[in-house]
Amino acid sequence: MPPYRLHYFPESGNSYKLALMLTLCGQEFELVWTDFGGGVTRTAKWREAVNEMGEIPVLEDGGHRLTQTAPILLRLAERFGKFGGTDEAERFEVLRWLFWDNHKLTGYMATYRFQRAFTPSPDPQVLAFLRKRLDDFLGILEAHLRDREFMVGNQATIADLSMIGYLLFPKEESGYDFARTHPAVSKWLARVAALPGWRAPYDLLPGKRLRRFI
């Protein structure tokens, strides 16, 4: 039996971050598909049994259920000695970008993409607000990456693995064509995708998909 079990659904960028980290670290894991679209994570039974926060992903590790993607990435980086930064300065930068990603980039992109692609009648004003915020955050990312190979230092870290989580899904879902609008971001995504063992989101996360409305 694999040492890890990952509760996920295929469209979850946060699930992808953990699946990719485990894969790049050479770890086997069992996938536990979760009926997010059916509302199971909002039930009291599921929250009591799996995650009191009502969120996916959940990583089972040695009998413990771990939640919140960023601290899990930090735990795995420390455990396997990979993607954690090479010194104190880099580790601080990793944390700085992880916090920014969770609060800004992932937080808004996950919401925007879900509303845009997986909601039958999204509010145009809500989409416009989210898009404006995302344009700002992606502009910050583009500027940071113009003269860097990766987010921190000269090699990939969990900051990169976190920040790509929602950017590598099909452009039809996000509505962003990064090759055209954000060339530095696009080249960075290609560098991450060139890491040995890398796999695309829907390749790593199979299973029944949410209905897409675009």
C-alpha positions in Angstrom: 0.0 0.0 0.0 1.5 3.4 -0.9 2.5 5.5 2.1 0.4 8.5 0.9 -3.3 8.8 0.1 -4.4 12.0 -1.7 -8.0 13.1 -1.5 -8.6 15.2 -4.6 -10.8 16.1 -7.6 -9.2 16.6 -11.1 -9.9 20.3 -11.4 -8.2 21.2 -8.1 -5.0 23.1 -8.7 -4.1 22.6 -5.0 -4.5 18.9 -5.4 -2.2 19.1 -8.5 0.5 20.9 -6.4 0.7 18.0 -4.0 0.5 15.3 -6.6 3.2 16.9 -8.6 5.5 17.4 -5.6 5.1 13.7 -4.6 5.8 12.6 -8.2 8.9 14.8 -8.5 10.1 13.4 -5.2 9.7 9.8 -6.5 6.9 8.9 -4.1 4.0 6.6 -4.8 0.5 7.7 -3.6 -3.0 6.5 -3.8 -5.6 8.8 -5.3 -9.0 9.1 -3.5 -11.5 10.9 -5.9 -13.8 13.3 -4.1 -17.2 14.3 -5.4 -16.6 18.0 -5.0 -19.2 18.9 -7.6 -21.8 16.8 -5.8 -21.2 18.8 -2.6 -19.7 16.1 -0.5 -17.1 18.4 1.1 -19.9 20.6 2.4 -21.5 17.8 4.4 -21.1 17.4 8.1 -20.3 13.7 7.7 -17.4 14.3 5.3 -16.0 17.2 7.4 -16.0 15.1 10.5 -14.4 12.1 8.8 -11.9 13.8 6.4 -11.4 17.6 6.9 -13.1 19.9 9.3 -12.2 22.8 7.1 -14.3 21.4 4.3 -11.5 21.6 1.7 -9.6 19.6 -0.8 -6.9 18.4 -1.0 -6.2 16.2 2.0 -3.1 14.2 2.2 -3.0 11.1 4.4 0.5 10.5 5.7 1.2 7.7 8.1 -2.2 7.7 9.6 -2.4 11.5 9.8 -4.7 13.6 7.6 -2.9 16.8 6.5 -4.6 19.8 5.2 -3.7 23.2 3.7 -1.4 22.9 0.7 1.5 25.3 1.6 2.4 23.7 4.9 2.2 20.2 3.3 4.6 21.3 0.6 6.9 22.7 3.2 6.7 19.4 5.2 7.5 17.3 2.0 10.4 19.6 1.0 12.0 19.2 4.4 11.4 15.4 4.4 12.9 14.7 1.0 15.4 17.5 0.9 14.1 18.8 -2.4 12.6 22.1 -3.6 13.0 23.9 -0.3 15.7 26.4 -1.1 19.4 26.1 -0.6 20.0 28.6 2.3 18.3 30.8 4.8 17.8 33.6 2.4 16.2 31.3 -0.2 14.0 29.6 2.4 12.7 33.1 3.4 11.9 33.9 -0.2 10.2 30.6 -0.7 7.9 31.4 2.3 7.4 35.0 1.0 6.1 33.8 -2.4 4.1 30.9 -0.9 2.2 33.4 1.2 1.7 35.7 -1.7 0.6 32.9 -3.9 -2.0 31.6 -1.5 -3.4 35.1 -0.7 -3.2 36.5 -4.2 -2.5 34.4 -7.2 -4.0 31.0 -6.4 -6.8 32.5 -4.3 -8.1 34.6 -7.2 -7.2 32.3 -10.1 -9.0 29.4 -8.5 -12.1 31.4 -7.9 -12.0 33.1 -11.3 -11.5 29.8 -13.2 -14.2 28.0 -11.3 -16.7 30.8 -11.9 -15.7 31.2 -15.5 -15.5 27.6 -16.6 -17.5 25.5 -14.2 -20.5 27.7 -13.2 -23.5 27.8 -15.6 -24.3 31.5 -15.3 -21.4 33.5 -13.6 -22.0 37.1 -12.7 -20.2 39.3 -15.3 -19.4 41.9 -12.7 -17.8 39.3 -10.4 -15.7 37.9 -13.3 -14.6 41.4 -14.3 -13.5 42.2 -10.7 -11.6 39.0 -10.4 -10.0 39.4 -13.8 -8.8 42.9 -12.9 -7.1 41.6 -9.8 -5.6 38.7 -11.6 -4.2 41.0 -14.3 -2.4 42.9 -11.6 -1.0 39.7 -9.9 0.1 38.2 -13.2 1.8 41.5 -14.1 3.8 41.2 -10.8 4.7 37.6 -11.7 5.7 38.6 -15.3 8.0 41.4 -14.0 9.6 39.1 -11.4 10.4 36.4 -14.0 11.8 38.6 -16.8 15.4 38.0 -15.5 15.0 34.8 -13.5 14.8 31.1 -14.4 12.7 30.3 -11.4 10.9 32.1 -8.6 13.8 31.8 -6.1 17.4 31.1 -6.8 18.6 29.1 -9.8 16.4 26.0 -9.4 12.8 25.1 -8.9 11.4 25.2 -5.4 8.0 24.6 -3.9 7.3 28.3 -4.6 7.3 27.4 -8.3 5.3 24.2 -7.7 2.7 26.2 -5.8 2.4 29.1 -8.2 1.9 26.9 -11.3 -0.9 25.0 -9.7 -3.7 26.8 -11.5 -1.7 28.2 -14.4 -1.1 24.9 -16.2 -4.7 23.9 -16.8 -6.0 24.4 -20.3 -6.3 28.0 -21.4 -9.9 27.5 -22.3 -10.6 27.2 -18.5 -8.7 30.2 -17.3 -9.2 32.4 -20.4 -5.5 33.4 -20.3 -3.1 32.7 -23.2 0.2 33.3 -21.4 2.3 32.8 -24.5 0.6 35.8 -26.0 0.0 38.0 -22.9 2.8 37.0 -20.4 5.8 35.7 -22.3 8.1 35.5 -19.2 5.4 33.5 -17.4 4.9 31.2 -20.4 8.7 30.5 -20.6 8.8 29.8 -16.8 5.9 27.4 -17.1 7.8 25.6 -19.8 10.9 25.3 -17.6 8.9 23.8 -14.8 7.2 21.4 -17.2 10.7 20.3 -18.3 11.6 19.0 -14.8 12.3 15.3 -14.8 9.1 13.4 -14.0 6.8 16.3 -14.6 3.2 15.5 -15.6 0.3 17.7 -16.6 -2.6 18.3 -14.2 -5.2 16.0 -15.8 -2.6 13.3 -16.4 -1.8 13.2 -12.7 -5.4 13.6 -11.6 -7.7 11.3 -13.5 -11.3 10.6 -12.7 -14.8 12.0 -13.2 -14.6 15.6 -14.2 -16.8 18.6 -13.4 -19.1 19.8 -16.2 -17.4 22.6 -18.1 -19.7 25.4 -19.4 -17.3 27.0 -21.9 
